[in-house]
């Protein structure tokens, strides 16, 4: 997910996407623990997407308060 795409989403959409990514992260961690994880790069990708969404959401909230 690109930062440009994330910036176009509303705050509600960001919250929904963040929830989905956290669920996926949990599932990936569970798969890794049980030895069923095939795409190990996806763990890193999801973690970075979560950070990207949190950062942009915080920027949007800060802009709303100004």
C-alpha positions as CSV (number, residue, x, y, z in Angstrom):
1,X,0.0,0.0,0.0
2,X,1.4,3.3,-1.0
3,X,1.4,6.4,1.2
4,X,-0.4,8.3,-1.6
5,X,-3.2,5.8,-1.6
6,X,-3.5,6.0,2.2
7,X,-3.7,9.8,2.2
8,X,-6.8,9.7,-0.1
9,X,-8.8,7.6,2.4
10,X,-11.0,9.1,5.1
11,X,-10.3,8.6,8.8
12,X,-13.1,5.9,9.0
13,X,-11.6,4.0,6.1
14,X,-8.1,4.2,7.8
15,X,-9.5,2.8,11.0
16,X,-11.2,-0.1,9.1
17,X,-8.0,-0.8,7.2
18,X,-5.9,-0.7,10.4
19,X,-8.2,-3.2,12.0
20,X,-8.0,-5.5,9.0
21,X,-4.2,-5.3,9.0
22,X,-4.0,-6.0,12.7
23,X,-6.1,-9.2,12.2
24,X,-3.9,-10.2,9.3
25,X,-0.8,-9.6,11.4
26,X,-2.2,-11.8,14.2
27,X,-2.9,-14.6,11.7
28,X,0.6,-14.3,10.2
29,X,2.2,-14.5,13.6
30,X,0.1,-17.6,14.4
31,X,1.1,-19.2,11.1
32,X,4.7,-18.5,11.8
33,X,4.5,-20.0,15.2
34,X,2.9,-23.2,13.9
35,X,5.3,-23.4,10.9
36,X,2.6,-22.9,8.3
37,X,3.8,-19.4,7.0
38,X,4.9,-19.5,3.4
39,X,5.4,-15.9,2.6
40,X,7.6,-14.5,5.3
41,X,8.0,-11.2,3.6
42,X,4.3,-10.5,4.2
43,X,5.0,-10.1,7.9
44,X,7.3,-7.2,7.3
45,X,5.0,-5.7,4.7
46,X,2.0,-5.7,7.0
47,X,4.0,-4.2,9.9
48,X,5.1,-1.3,7.7
49,X,1.6,-0.8,6.3
50,X,0.3,-0.5,9.9
51,X,2.9,2.0,10.8
52,X,2.2,4.0,7.6
53,X,-1.6,4.1,8.3
54,X,-1.0,5.1,12.0
55,X,1.3,7.9,10.9
56,X,-1.0,9.4,8.3
57,X,-4.0,9.0,10.6
58,X,-2.2,11.0,13.3
59,X,-1.2,13.7,10.8
60,X,-4.9,14.0,9.7
61,X,-6.1,14.3,13.3
62,X,-3.5,16.9,13.9
63,X,-4.6,18.9,10.9
64,X,-8.2,18.7,12.0
65,X,-7.4,20.2,15.4
66,X,-5.5,23.2,14.0
